[in-house]
């Protein structure tokens, strides 16, 4: 049986919150840049240029990409041969809290979502 501490879970969730908000996947960047290359409208080109500029600045400085409001959704799969040492929900919640604080992410919720 594999033992996993809640500290490790908290640390990983924090890192993933920050990474998800500072680095776009390559396929998403490619799609935006492809659209920019095909666009004829000056206004649309300007908007896409700003989006590209924003995600480049975010990635280089490890700062949040321009954010829409939203809610952190965490999906956890735990195998039957895994034992978590501590409270999983509290560890995930703490990881999200730390990720939002350390990653300078905008907090958009004031209470618990539907569980």
Helices and strands as residue ranges (DSSP letters): E 2-5, H 6-22, H 26-38, H 42-61, E 82-85, H 88-102
